[in-house]
Amino acid sequence: MIKSAADMRTELRERMRGGEGTVQIRHVFEQTELKGKCRLFALITLEPNSSIGLHAHESEEEVYYILQGRAKVVDDGEERELKPGDAVLTGDGRSHSIANIGDEALELMAVILTY
C-alpha cells in the first residue's frame, strides 16, 4: 500500500493526557489498515511548551523516535533529554510523558504495539 501525505488523517488534541498545549497527530497508517497488532503509527508534532501528560501502557508498548527538536521524557520515573535519533520504549504497565523543551517544533514517530 502506498499512501500520500494528503490521504493521512490529521487530528489536533488539546491538553493530551493532561499535558499542555495542542498536539498534532498525523496518522500515517490507521489501525484498520494494518494487519499486525499495531494501535497507532503516527507522526506527532508538539509546538514549543506543549506536552503529552503522564500515562501508562497496559498490555501494549509505545515507541517514541525523535525526528526533530528537543524533548524531555519521563519514562517509568526516569527523566531524560532526547534529541533527534534518540528513542524510548515504554510498556508492561509502565508510564511516560513527553514535553517539547526547545524553541522549534518537536516531531516524533509514535508506534503503539499491543500484546
C-alpha positions as CSV (number, residue, x, y, z in Angstrom):
1,M,0.0,0.0,0.0
2,I,1.3,3.4,-0.9
3,K,-0.3,6.4,0.8
4,S,0.2,10.0,0.0
5,A,0.5,12.6,2.8
6,A,-2.7,14.2,1.6
7,D,-4.6,11.0,2.4
8,M,-3.3,10.8,6.0
9,R,-5.8,11.9,8.7
10,T,-4.6,14.7,10.9
11,E,-6.1,15.4,14.3
12,L,-5.5,18.1,17.0
13,R,-5.7,17.2,20.7
14,E,-5.8,19.9,23.4
15,R,-4.0,19.1,26.7
16,M,-3.5,15.5,25.6
17,R,-3.4,13.1,28.6
18,G,-3.3,16.2,30.9
19,G,-0.4,17.8,29.1
20,E,0.0,21.4,27.9
21,G,-0.9,23.0,24.6
22,T,-2.0,21.3,21.3
23,V,-0.7,18.1,19.9
24,Q,-0.9,17.4,16.2
25,I,-1.2,13.7,15.3
26,R,-0.8,12.7,11.6
27,H,-2.0,9.1,11.3
28,V,0.5,7.6,8.8
29,F,-1.5,4.4,8.8
30,E,-4.8,3.8,10.6
31,Q,-5.2,0.7,12.8
32,T,-7.7,-0.7,10.3
33,E,-5.1,-0.5,7.5
34,L,-2.6,-2.6,9.4
35,K,-2.7,-6.4,9.8
36,G,-0.3,-6.5,12.7
37,K,-1.0,-5.7,16.4
38,C,-0.5,-2.0,16.0
39,R,-2.8,0.5,17.6
40,L,-1.0,3.7,16.4
41,F,1.5,4.6,13.7
42,A,1.7,8.3,13.6
43,L,3.8,11.4,13.3
44,I,3.3,13.6,16.3
45,T,4.2,17.3,16.4
46,L,4.4,19.3,19.6
47,E,5.0,23.1,19.4
48,P,7.2,24.7,22.0
49,N,5.9,24.5,25.6
50,S,3.5,21.7,24.6
51,S,3.4,18.2,26.1
52,I,1.7,14.8,26.4
53,G,1.0,14.1,30.1
54,L,2.0,11.1,32.1
55,H,0.1,8.0,31.1
56,A,0.5,4.2,31.4
57,H,0.6,1.4,28.8
58,E,-1.1,-1.8,29.9
59,S,-0.9,-4.8,27.5
60,E,0.9,-2.7,25.0
61,E,4.1,-0.8,24.4
62,E,4.8,2.6,22.8
63,V,7.9,3.7,20.9
64,Y,8.8,7.4,20.5
65,Y,11.5,8.1,17.9
66,I,12.7,11.7,17.9
67,L,13.0,13.2,14.4
68,Q,13.4,17.0,15.2
69,G,13.7,19.2,18.2
70,R,14.4,18.6,21.9
71,A,12.3,16.6,24.3
72,K,12.1,15.9,28.0
73,V,10.8,12.4,28.6
74,V,9.9,10.8,31.9
75,D,9.9,7.1,31.4
76,D,9.0,5.0,34.5
77,G,10.2,7.8,36.8
78,E,13.5,8.4,34.9
79,E,13.8,11.9,33.3
80,R,16.0,12.3,30.2
81,E,16.5,14.8,27.5
82,L,16.2,13.4,24.0
83,K,17.4,14.8,20.6
84,P,16.9,13.6,17.0
85,G,17.8,10.0,16.6
86,D,17.0,9.1,20.2
87,A,14.2,6.7,21.1
88,V,12.2,5.5,24.1
89,L,10.2,2.3,24.6
90,T,7.5,2.2,27.4
91,G,5.3,-0.8,28.2
92,D,4.3,-3.5,30.7
93,G,2.2,-1.1,32.7
94,R,4.9,1.5,33.0
95,S,4.2,5.2,32.3
96,H,5.7,8.0,30.4
97,S,5.3,11.6,29.4
98,I,7.0,13.9,26.8
99,A,7.4,17.6,26.6
100,N,8.9,20.0,24.0
101,I,11.7,21.9,25.7
102,G,13.1,23.5,22.6
103,D,12.4,26.6,20.5
104,E,11.3,24.7,17.5
105,A,8.6,22.1,16.8
106,L,9.2,18.7,18.3
107,E,8.5,15.9,15.8
108,L,8.5,12.2,16.6
109,M,7.2,9.0,15.3
110,A,4.9,7.2,17.7
111,V,4.1,3.5,17.4
112,I,1.9,1.6,19.8
113,L,2.1,-2.2,19.6
114,T,-0.5,-4.4,21.5
115,Y,0.0,-7.8,23.1
